[in-house]
Amino acid sequence: MKQLLAHCELCPRACGANRAAGERGVCGADDRVMVARAALHFWEEPPISGDAGSGTVFFSNCPLHCVYCQNAPIANGHVGSPVTVRRLARIFLELQEQGALNINLVTATHYVPHVLAALPLAREAGLVVPIVYNTSGYETPGTIALLDGTVSTYLTDFRYVSPSTAKAYSKAPDYPHVARAALAAMAKQDAAVIVRILLLPEHLDEAKAAVLYLHETYGERVRLSMMSQYTPVGEHPRHPELDRRVTPEEFEELLDFADFIGCDDYFWQEGDAAEESFIPDFLSLEGVEGPEL
């Protein structure tokens, strides 16, 4: 674990921070693993949440830092508590004891070494549920390779096809190239792959282009999930288009496009995405603190 953190290149930023010595990377993380919430979550895609719920572990800090992030307090490291590897292993077991269908690792890129250290401990202590890797898609093939044989389902975003959009919203003009390479690495593994398309205001054409690329490239190998949940958080003076919700008509047009090109087996969101179910309360640090394994 220390070797991977000593010159960190776990994410595409490849900032080289010596996190093993306590330096913070671009993601905001040092050598400690920070967790903001560990609880059952019932609003993921049906195979993930089912009726029992997904055992989500929300990790603090993030390599991407999107300007519209709905989980900004944790992504920016303002919410979360440090836990040991042994506590992380115990968290996995506690979620299983609550009936979780799986362990859902949300934005764990920068903590992959900690996760890979905790999971064998949890398995030895009785963890049997599968692992879901829930990611923005901003990954390196090398980090995805580390997870081969560990992850049962990749739940990944495919946010941008335009470098200019990726630069404006996430300061990551390389996102389209990086996300394609990461997805290809996921698809080569013996794991299910669900790819989320978050429709952003004024970006319907870009979402359509993403759907077309994914359908033509992967067909039935990946399953798409169309998301209408974008909710403005704060104000965006440099990006006023982000200050509104996506309209039902816009979302319906995206679904119609998917149907038109023959992509007829996908998930789509229904209901009010601004409800608390989509944006959990992170301030309570639910499920974070407790005994170690």
N, C-alpha and C positions, 0 to 999 in steps of 0.2 A: 504493500500500500504506500509506504513512504517513497518508494522509487517513482511511482506514478505521480506523486504530489510534489516531488523535489523540483521538477521543471515541468509545470503542468501544461499539457497539451490535450487535455481530455475533451475540450470543445473546439470548434473551428476557430475561435479567437486565437488559440495557441499563444497565450500571453507569456508563458514560460515562468510564471510566478513560482517562487519556492514556498509553496504552501506548507510543506513539511516543516519549515522553519517559522511558520506563522505569518508569512506574507499573504496578502489577499490578492486573488486573481481579478480579472475583469468582471467575473461573475459576482464578486464580493465575498467569496468564501475563503477561509484559511484552512487549517488542518482539521478543524472540528466539523462534525456533521450537525447541521442545524435543521430542526424539524418544527413546523408551525402547527400541524394538525394531524391526528391519526384517528380516523373514525370511519364508520360505515357510510358509504355514499350510494344513493339510490338513483342517481340521475345520469349515469353513464349510458353507453349503448347497451341494449338488452343482453347480449352475451356477457357483458362485463358486470353489470349490476344484478341482473336477474331479479328475483323477488327478495333475496336475502341481503343484497347489498355488496358493494365492493369495498375491500379494506384499504382505503386510500391513505397514503402517507404523503403529506404535502411538505416538500423540502423547501427551505428558505434559500434566497439568492437565486440568480438565474444568469446564464450566459448571454441572453438575448436582449432583455430590457426593452420591450416594445412600448411605444408611447401610449398605447391604448390599453395596456394590461389591466385586466379586471382583478388580478391578484397582486397588484402593485406593492402593497405593504409587505408581502412575503418575498416577492421577486426582488425587491430592493433591500432585503435584509432587515427591515424595520420590525418585523414580527418573527418570532421563532426562538427556540431555546436549544442550547447545545446538548446533545446526548452522546453517550459512549456507544461503541459498536455493540457491546453486550446489551445496552438498553434498547438499541435499535432492533436487535434480535428478539428481545422480549416483546417489543411493540408488535412485531409480526405475529407472534404467538397469541398475544392478547386479541388482535383483530380476528384471528382464526377462531378463538374461543367465543367471540361474539357472533360467529356464524358467517363470517365473510367468505364469499365465493373465491376470492383471490386476494393477493397483496398487490396493490396498485401504486406503483412508485411514480409520483407526480413531480416532474422536473428534477430528476436525480442525476443528470449528466455529470455534474461536478462532484458528485458523491459516489460515483460508481465503485471506486475502490473500497469505500466503507460498506456499501451494500454487499459487495462480493465477499467481504470479510464476515458480515453479519449473517448472511443466509445459511452458510454451512452450520453455524452454531444453532440457528433456529431449526434447521432440518434435523440435526442430531437430537434436538429436544422435542421433536414431534410435528414440525411444520410440514404439511402435506399439500396445501392448496397451491395452485399455479401462480406465477408471477407475471404481472402486467407492467410494461414499461411505457409510461405515459409522457410523451415528449413533444416539444415544439417542432421537432424535425431538424433542428439545428445541431447536428451530430457529425462526428467523424466516423468513417468506416472502421477505424481502429478501435474506437470505444464500443461501437456496435459489436465488433468481433469479440471483445472481452465478455460480452453477455451471451454469446452463443452457447446453447445448452442450458442456460439459466432462465431465459425469458420464454414464456409460452405464448404471449400475445404482445405485439407492438401496437400501441395506440398512439399514432403519430400525426402531427399536423403537417399540412403542406400549404403554407401561408401565402407564398408569393411566387409568381412566375416572372415578375418584372424586377430587375435589379434596382431600378429607380424607386419603386415602391418599398422594397426591402431596405434601401438606404434611408429613405425618408422616415419610415416608421420604426425601424429596428437598428439603424446604423450598421446594417449587414448586407451590403450590395452583393455579397457572395452567396446569400441564402439560396437562390434558385439552384445554383450549381451544387452547393453543399447538400441541400435537401434531396436532390435527385440521387446523389452518390450514397447518402445514408440510407435512403429507401431501398436502393438496389441491394445494399448489404443486408438489410432486414429481410428482404424477399428471398434471399439465398438460403436463409436459415430455416430450420424446421420449426417455424412458429407462425401463428396466424398474424395477419397484418391488417389493421383497420386504419384508414387514412382520413383524417378530418379536414374538411374544407370550411373555414370560417368566412362567411360572407361579410365583407366590410362595406360600409356605405360608399357609394360612387365607384365600387370596384366589381360590379357584376361581370363585366367582360373578363376581368382577370380570373375570377372564380370559375367562369366557364372554360377558360383556357386551361386551368389546372385540372378540371374534371376531364377535359378532352385528352390531355396528356396522360393522365393516370389510367384512363380507360383504354387508350390505344396501346400504352406501354405494358400494362400489367393484366388487363382483362379481369378474369375472375381470381387471379392470384391475390389481389388485395380487395378489400371491401370498403367502399366509400361511405363517409358519414357527413351529411350536409348539415351545417350548423347555422342557426339564425340568432344565436344567443348574444351577439355583440351588444354590449350595453355601455354607453358613454360613462366614463368615470372622470370627474373633474372637467376642466375645459382644455381645449386644444387650439390656442390662438394661431399657431402655425399651420394647423390642419383642421380648419373649420368643418370640413366634410365629416369629421369623426364625432361631431357634437350631436349626432342624431342616431336613432335606431334604424335598422334595416326595415323597410316596409314589407308587409305580407306579399305585396305584388312582386317586389324584387325577388324575394325568396322563392315564390312560386315560379317565376321565370327561370331561376336556376334549376329547379326540380324538373321543369318541362324540358329544359335543354338536356339534362341527363337522360331523361326518357327518350328524347329524340335521337340521341346518338347510340342508343341501345344499352345504356347503363341502367338496368332496371332492378338490380338487387343491391339496394343501398339503404342506409339509415337516414332519417331526417328528424329534426327537432320539431316538437309541437309545444304549445303552451307559452306562457309568459316567461321569457328568459331573464327578466329582471328580478324574478323572485329570488328569495334567499337560497332556494334549492340549488341555484346555479352559482351563487357567490356566497360560500359559507362564511360563518363568523370565525375568523382566525385569532381574534384577540384572546379568546378563552384558552388557547393552547390545548384544546381537547385531546386527551389521550397521549400527550407528550411526556409528561413527567411521571415517574414511577420507578419501581425496582428494576435492577438489571437481571439478566438471565443468570 
